[in-house]
Amino acid sequence: MTAGAPGGAASHGAGPGGRRDAEATKAAILRAVRHFMARQAHADITLKAVAERAGVSPPLVLKYFGSKEALFARVLSFESDAEALLDAPLDRLGHHMVRHVLETQRHHGTDPVLRIVFASLQSDSGDVLRANFHAQVTERLARRLPGPDAGLRAELALGALLGFGVMYGIARGPVMRESDTADLVARYGPLVQAQLTPGAVCSE
């Protein structure tokens, strides 16, 4: 397979680049599942459709993930996404979170954290998605926050962040999409940061 397939899969041949290509292929498969999860129920998503969008064969999906159930269990988890989203010092975390959401949208066409917005489409899987988001993202963020009302502040910060992502990636606000990344981060980062470190003055 070559790059340029709908899901962005890279080749997965043997050789020095084999490990990198395998990781790129797995990432393309996960992006394909997330694409469908934003549009239809879990039960209606087929491995064939996922494979076609990722630019691979259905047997390769099974080779990497074992089964449809295992694949969806991976997609319903926010563990690795939370690591990337929260990977910054607390005094700069709001800016980092905004930049992370913006850059994943611009570079990959989606943001894994925004999967929570589509939980209502997923029936029982939506309950799993909500529980995972709460445990793996919201509670993880709350544990980092000093001072009172850490749980509330974590939810308010994430609510502001998700609103930003929805306006950019789902409502596709044309002015936002034409704006410079640094400008958007400088404008919106302090709004998120204000919940993380109340009273802090943030500058880009």
Secondary structure, 3 states (H helix, E strand, C coil): CCCCCCCCCCCCCCCCCHHHHHHHHHHHHHHHHHHHHCCCCHHHCCHHHHHHHHCCCHHHHHHHHCCHHHHHHHHCCCHHHHHHHCCCCHHHHHHHHHHHHHHHHHHHCCCHHHHHHHHHHCHHHHHHHHHHHHHHHHHHHHHHCCCCCHHHHHHHHHHHHHHHHHHHHCCCCHHHHHCCHHHHHHHHHHHHHHHHCCCCCCCC
